[in-house]
Each structure stands twice: as C-alpha cells, then as structure tokens.
Amino acid sequence: MSALLKDRVWTMLSEVAKRGVYPLHGNKLGIYRMPIEITEKSDISSIMNDLRSSGFKMDAHADRIYITHKWSEKGNDPVTGEDLSADLNITVEIVTGEVVDLIYQIRQLEYFGDPYWIKNYRQKADQIAKIVIDTIIRNTKIGDKLLAHWQKAEKLTMEQALKKLEELTPLAKNPKARSATAPPPAAVSAAPKPVVAPQMPPPGAPAAGGAGPTTISLSGTGTSYGKVESPIDQKFKDKRQQVGTFQGIKVWGPYDAPGQLGIWGDFVCVDFDICVADGACIEACPVNVYEWLQTPGHPASEKKAFMIREKDCIFCMACEAVCPPQAVKIFNKG
C-alpha cells in the first residue's frame, strides 16, 4: 500500500466542492500535497514526457495535468449467465504551482452505467490511483524536486532521501533508477538561467564569457513576421546562407531581427522561427546543451532554446524526438 495517501482519503458527502461544482455525493476523494514548486511550462512538459512509456492517457490544461488509467472488468449476469464487460477509469489530477497537489476522485460505480455485477470496485480504483501517483512521483521531475527538498529541509543525505522516496512510493510502475553518488537534476540548480543578448561587439570579437565570436544582433527593426510552418527544413544548409554567428554558433538566414531569426546551429540545429519555447528539448538533453536565450519581439516566442554547448552533444536525439513543433534537427558530425 502506498504511504502517500495514508490518512488522506475522505468520503465526500456534500454535493459540491470549492474547487468547482462536481457531483461528489458518496464519492471518495484522495488529496496529497507536496512542498515543491512546479511552475514552468517546461516542467509540465517534462513530467508528461517522462510518463509517456507508462501507458497512461495524459492531458494538460493551464496549470493542471490529468493522468488517466483505463481498465476493463469482465463477468457474467448472475441471473441470465450472459457475459458482461464494463470499461472503467480513474484520473489523477496534478495541480501545479508553488506547491503541488495530487488529487483523485473515485466516482460511484453507477457513473459507468449499471455494472452492478462488479465486485470490489472501490478497492481496485483506490489501488490503481495509488499506483498512478507513485509512478508520477518516482519517475518524473517531481521525485527529483522532492529529493532536493528533503536534502535541504531535513538535512538528509542523498542515500537517505532515495530510501525515503522508495519507501513512500512502493507501487510505482517501472521505477526510475537514481544513483546516490550524484544529485538529481533539481538538486543541482533551479531552472536554467536565461542567456541575455549582449551589446553588439565588433565583427569577429569574442562574445561575453568568451563563448565565441558574435557578428549578429538580436535587436533591430525587422518586421518579417511571416509564420513558418513546421517541421524544420532538414535540407536548409543546401538552401540557405550562413549570415553570421552568435557566441560561436552559426546562424542561417534569412535573418531580419527581431521578427525573423532563421535557423541556428551547425549540427544541433533549431529553427528559431518555429520554436515556441516549449522547453522539452532543454529538459530532455542529458548533457545540458541548451539554455534559454531571450528574443524579445519574435512572434512565435520571446525566448528560444539556444544550443550554447553544441560541442557537448552526444547525438542521443532526445531533443529532436520531444520537440512539439518539430523545430529541432540533429546532424551527426561524422
């Protein structure tokens, strides 16, 4: 039995709740609050990406993620002997923000029709909901943030924090392996710091921090705001000219800042005119190739995933696979 929701499950007898108007008469409600912060859109995308292999149906709206598990029950009519089946489901709602709430509601069996022949429905739904919750925490950034919180607030070692996480979430499906020899990503740093465009230096001069030469500026009066369709053109190097560099990273035109920014990169390439700052590539990259780059005035988004450590790429293709608008293309050096 998951330790998460021990003593935190209630039977709702009122017909409405403050979170909204729901038919809650006789329903069972489980709530668990965690002292961690999930506010960035990239964090929400990361959680959903980490759960894609778990077989759950997922949806997101505003600050909430909905994780649904569906299953079927089979039986027979005790009177007629007819074979019967019913499709059931349970949804765990992740409410993100400065604290994170995990909520689930076990509806009355009548919600699914008239499957009066099903036995132990509530117990099964409760068990499944706790499996979903344990999987969410163990296998996503939520778990990483919990580990970091325990290390800081309770002065636990990484080994002690990992043991606490494992004891708290024993029902997790395919639990994510974590090592006590290295801190989780959330314990190392907060969200990546934005890379702010420096003042335009002379052509060929090194950029601030010595990252490489910068010959273009992100500011300007360009109004070429035409929408660019995804995915990124994989043959752009045959069709476009290199127009300059930004901190050593190649930039391919047409370029008319701030409205048109072209494609950036040599072998880790992002079409900045398609990029919508989803952040999935930043979260997916295991070697921290990307950082945010502020691009005020661009119509698709006012920050972009900048491949500032392009040379560190290990060609795992993770960033290319998770980009929702398909703005990323990785070319093997060889």
C-alpha positions in Angstrom: 0.0 0.0 0.0 1.4 3.4 -1.0 2.4 5.5 2.0 1.5 8.7 0.2 -2.2 8.8 0.9 -2.4 7.2 4.2 -4.9 9.1 6.3 -5.5 11.5 3.4 -8.6 9.9 1.8 -12.1 11.1 2.5 -15.6 10.2 1.5 -17.4 13.3 0.2 -21.0 13.6 1.3 -21.6 17.1 0.1 -22.8 17.7 -3.5 -20.4 20.5 -4.3 -16.8 21.3 -3.5 -14.9 24.6 -3.5 -12.6 23.6 -6.4 -15.6 23.6 -8.7 -19.1 22.2 -9.0 -18.8 18.4 -9.2 -21.3 15.6 -8.3 -19.4 14.3 -5.3 -22.2 12.7 -3.3 -20.8 9.5 -1.9 -17.6 9.8 -3.9 -14.2 9.1 -2.4 -11.5 11.8 -2.7 -7.8 11.5 -2.1 -5.5 14.5 -1.8 -1.8 14.7 -1.2 0.2 18.0 -1.1 3.9 18.2 -1.7 6.2 21.1 -0.7 7.8 21.6 -4.1 7.3 24.1 -6.9 6.3 23.3 -10.5 5.5 26.5 -12.4 7.4 26.4 -15.6 5.7 25.1 -18.8 8.9 23.1 -19.5 8.5 21.3 -16.2 4.9 20.3 -17.1 6.2 19.0 -20.5 9.0 17.1 -18.8 6.5 15.4 -16.5 4.3 14.3 -19.4 7.3 13.1 -21.4 8.6 11.0 -18.5 5.2 9.3 -18.2 4.6 8.5 -21.9 6.0 5.0 -21.6 3.7 4.2 -18.6 0.6 3.6 -20.7 -1.5 6.3 -19.1 -3.7 8.7 -21.1 -2.5 12.3 -20.4 -3.9 15.7 -20.9 -2.9 19.2 -19.7 -4.8 22.4 -19.2 -3.4 25.6 -17.8 -1.7 24.6 -14.5 -3.0 21.1 -14.4 -2.0 17.7 -15.7 -4.5 14.9 -15.9 -3.3 11.3 -15.8 -5.9 8.6 -16.6 -5.7 4.9 -16.3 -8.4 2.8 -18.0 -9.2 -0.8 -17.4 -12.0 -3.3 -18.2 -13.9 -5.6 -15.9 -15.5 -8.8 -17.2 -18.1 -11.0 -15.5 -21.5 -12.6 -16.1 -25.0 -11.9 -15.2 -25.9 -14.0 -12.1 -29.4 -14.4 -13.4 -29.1 -15.0 -17.1 -25.5 -16.2 -17.2 -24.7 -13.6 -20.0 -21.1 -12.5 -20.4 -20.7 -8.8 -19.4 -18.0 -6.2 -19.6 -17.5 -2.6 -18.5 -14.9 0.0 -19.2 -13.7 1.9 -16.1 -11.2 4.6 -15.4 -9.6 6.6 -12.7 -7.9 10.0 -13.1 -5.2 11.6 -11.0 -5.0 15.4 -11.3 -1.7 17.1 -10.8 -2.3 20.7 -9.7 1.0 22.6 -10.2 2.1 25.9 -8.7 4.2 27.0 -5.7 3.0 23.7 -4.1 1.9 20.6 -5.9 -1.4 18.8 -5.2 -2.1 15.2 -6.3 -5.9 14.6 -6.3 -8.1 11.7 -7.4 -11.7 11.0 -7.1 -13.4 7.6 -7.1 -16.7 8.0 -8.7 -19.7 5.9 -7.8 -19.9 2.7 -9.9 -23.2 4.0 -11.4 -21.2 6.6 -13.2 -20.1 3.9 -15.7 -23.6 2.6 -16.4 -25.2 -0.2 -14.5 -22.3 -2.7 -13.9 -23.9 -4.0 -10.7 -22.1 -7.3 -11.0 -18.6 -5.8 -10.5 -17.2 -6.6 -7.0 -14.6 -4.6 -5.0 -14.7 -1.7 -7.5 -13.7 1.0 -5.0 -10.8 -1.0 -3.6 -9.5 -1.6 -7.1 -9.9 2.0 -8.2 -8.1 3.2 -5.0 -5.2 0.8 -5.5 -4.9 1.9 -9.2 -4.9 5.6 -8.3 -2.1 5.0 -5.8 -0.1 3.1 -8.4 -0.5 6.1 -10.8 0.5 8.5 -8.0 3.6 6.5 -7.0 4.6 6.2 -10.7 4.2 10.0 -11.2 6.4 10.8 -8.2 9.1 8.2 -8.7 9.5 8.6 -12.5 9.4 12.4 -13.0 10.9 15.7 -12.0 8.5 15.7 -9.1 10.6 13.0 -7.5 13.8 14.9 -8.2 12.4 18.0 -6.5 11.3 16.0 -3.5 14.8 14.6 -3.1 16.3 18.1 -3.2 13.7 19.3 -0.7 14.4 16.6 1.8 18.1 17.1 1.5 17.8 20.8 2.2 14.9 20.9 4.7 15.5 17.6 6.6 19.3 17.5 6.1 19.2 14.1 4.6 22.0 12.6 2.6 21.2 11.6 -1.0 21.2 7.9 0.1 18.7 8.6 2.9 16.5 10.7 0.6 16.4 8.0 -2.0 15.4 5.4 0.6 12.6 7.7 1.8 11.3 8.2 -1.8 11.4 4.4 -2.4 9.5 3.7 0.9 6.9 6.4 0.1 6.2 5.1 -3.5 6.4 1.3 -3.4 3.7 0.8 -6.1 5.5 2.7 -8.9 5.5 1.1 -12.3 8.9 0.6 -13.8 10.5 2.8 -11.2 13.2 5.2 -12.4 16.7 4.3 -11.3 18.5 7.0 -9.4 22.1 7.0 -8.1 23.1 8.1 -4.6 26.5 9.1 -6.0 25.2 12.0 -7.9 22.5 14.6 -7.1 19.3 14.7 -9.2 18.9 17.5 -11.7 16.7 19.5 -9.5 19.2 19.4 -6.7 22.0 20.9 -8.8 20.3 24.0 -10.0 17.0 25.7 -10.5 15.6 26.5 -13.9 18.3 27.3 -16.5 19.3 30.9 -16.3 18.4 32.9 -19.4 21.1 33.9 -21.8 20.7 37.7 -22.4 21.8 39.1 -25.7 25.0 41.2 -25.3 25.6 44.5 -26.9 26.7 44.2 -30.5 30.6 43.8 -30.4 32.8 44.5 -33.4 32.7 41.7 -36.1 34.9 38.7 -35.0 35.3 39.9 -31.5 34.7 37.3 -28.7 31.3 37.4 -27.0 30.9 38.0 -23.3 32.2 35.0 -21.4 34.5 34.0 -24.3 31.9 31.6 -25.8 32.9 32.5 -29.4 32.5 35.3 -31.9 29.2 37.2 -32.3 28.5 39.0 -35.6 24.8 39.5 -35.4 22.4 41.3 -33.1 19.1 40.1 -31.7 17.8 43.7 -31.7 16.6 45.5 -34.8 13.7 46.8 -36.7 12.8 43.8 -38.8 9.1 43.1 -39.3 9.3 39.9 -41.3 6.8 38.2 -39.1 5.5 35.6 -41.6 4.5 32.3 -39.9 6.9 29.5 -40.6 5.4 26.0 -40.9 6.9 23.1 -39.1 8.9 20.9 -39.2 12.3 22.3 -39.7 13.6 22.0 -43.2 16.2 19.2 -43.0 17.9 20.4 -46.2 18.2 24.0 -45.1 22.0 24.0 -45.4 21.6 23.5 -49.2 19.1 26.3 -49.5 20.3 28.9 -47.0 23.3 31.0 -46.5 25.1 31.5 -43.2 24.6 35.1 -42.1 26.8 35.2 -39.0 27.5 33.8 -35.6 26.2 34.3 -32.1 28.6 33.3 -29.3 30.3 31.0 -31.8 27.0 29.4 -33.0 26.3 29.5 -36.7 23.1 31.4 -37.8 21.5 30.6 -41.2 19.3 33.2 -42.9 17.1 34.8 -43.9 17.6 36.9 -40.9 15.8 40.1 -40.0 15.7 40.6 -36.2 13.7 40.7 -34.2 10.9 39.3 -36.4 12.9 36.7 -38.4 15.7 34.8 -36.8 16.5 31.9 -39.1 18.0 28.6 -38.2 20.7 28.3 -35.6 23.4 25.7 -35.1 25.9 23.5 -37.1 24.9 20.0 -36.0 22.5 20.8 -33.2 20.0 22.9 -35.2 16.9 24.8 -34.1 14.6 26.8 -36.4 14.1 29.9 -34.2 11.2 30.9 -36.3 9.3 27.7 -35.5 10.5 27.4 -31.8 7.7 28.2 -29.3 9.7 27.9 -26.1 8.1 24.7 -25.0 11.3 23.7 -23.2 11.0 20.0 -23.8 14.4 19.9 -25.5 16.1 21.6 -22.5 14.6 19.1 -20.1 15.4 16.1 -22.3 19.0 16.8 -23.0 21.2 14.7 -20.7 24.3 16.8 -21.2 22.8 20.3 -20.9 23.5 21.5 -24.4 20.7 24.2 -24.3 20.0 27.3 -22.3 17.2 29.9 -22.8 18.1 32.9 -25.0 15.8 35.9 -24.7 14.5 37.0 -28.1 12.0 39.9 -27.4 9.9 40.9 -30.3 9.8 37.5 -32.0 6.2 36.4 -32.8 6.5 32.7 -32.1 8.0 33.2 -28.6 10.2 35.7 -26.9 12.8 33.2 -25.8 14.5 30.3 -27.6 16.3 27.1 -26.8 19.9 28.2 -27.5 22.5 25.4 -28.2 25.2 27.2 -26.3 27.1 24.0 -25.6 26.6 22.5 -29.0 30.1 20.8 -28.9 28.9 18.7 -25.9 26.1 17.0 -27.9 26.2 13.1 -27.7 23.7 12.7 -30.5 21.1 10.8 -28.5 18.4 12.6 -30.5 16.3 13.1 -27.4 15.7 16.8 -28.0 14.7 16.2 -31.6 12.2 13.5 -30.5 10.4 15.6 -27.9 10.1 19.0 -29.7 6.3 19.5 -30.2 6.6 21.9 -33.2 9.5 19.7 -34.7 11.8 22.7 -34.7 15.0 20.7 -33.9 17.2 18.7 -36.2 20.4 16.8 -35.1 23.1 16.1 -37.7 25.8 13.6 -36.9 29.3 15.1 -37.0 30.6 12.2 -39.0 
